[in-house]
């Protein structure tokens, strides 16, 4: 029986692997380095409203809150298990971060709610129609001239990285969801959703293949991209 469309894929694909999420990501993706690149490109300020899309256990949201004291930081994810971990980590760190449960294609925020949206290791979990829908939601919730910064699986720059992503990410997460990332098509997805000034600023070698950092900007106009007529799918 096919999986219902309104379900999500757990962070490591299988729920039983969720407790291993933090150590696996740290060991296999050069997490500290690539998330620092994402935050550097975000240029966070203390007056910013920041959303960590598909925040997982809150590592990036917590780092953003520490980097930009005074900023309002929100994390959103569809997985209640990882959200519970995120809330615990933020509370232990003495940080006031809101963590909301929602799907990436049906975000519970008003139009133009955020200055910056961050997203790491998320889009490669999505089918192509959900990538499109999630990008449209990012456009909707960003303010004019708001910025999106993505760190995710990208196009391998050599045969070694192609083998690495094939033997790890694609075997674990599936070929249907990861193919467009590996083919380097995520920037085009963001562009088609209405984002502008799209740039692949960094390409990093990791044990699981190439990780790219992509920056994009919402235009000044009030258009919010394609209508939401696609399945509700999130990490």
C-alpha angles and dihedrals in degrees: 000000000000118000114260113260094234095062126096135224112246117241095263092028094252123068092222089063095053094095087061094052100103098046093042094051092045093051101040107036106039083245099179093051100045095042089051088054090051091051092045090054091047094062092206121205133196093249096051127117104219131190123196102205113212089002097184111191092351101255095136095040090052092049090049092051091051093047095050110036110196095029119121108240123192128180125200130189137154094226114087092194096060090041090058088054091048093052091049093050093048093047092050089050092052092241127145103222125150116222117196131190113227144122119263093238094051105042115181096227134104121251112279096014100140140051094200135023119195124193130177130183092346115102093062088065092063134086111240095259090052090048087056093046093047092049089051090053090051089055090049097052097041120093118235108288089014116147137233120202118188130187110189149129109303144176112309112244095209142008092269092058090044090056091044094055092042093053096045122018098028095046092047101039100030135250098258093063099037102042098087092048092050090048089055095245100129094093089055091051090054092047093050089052090060103265119138141202090037114184135171096220101174137024116191132188114229136167088260096049135268119344116199129199111214126188126196139168134217113234127243094252122091097237111126102200130247120353117265099254097131132096120284104245131152142159 
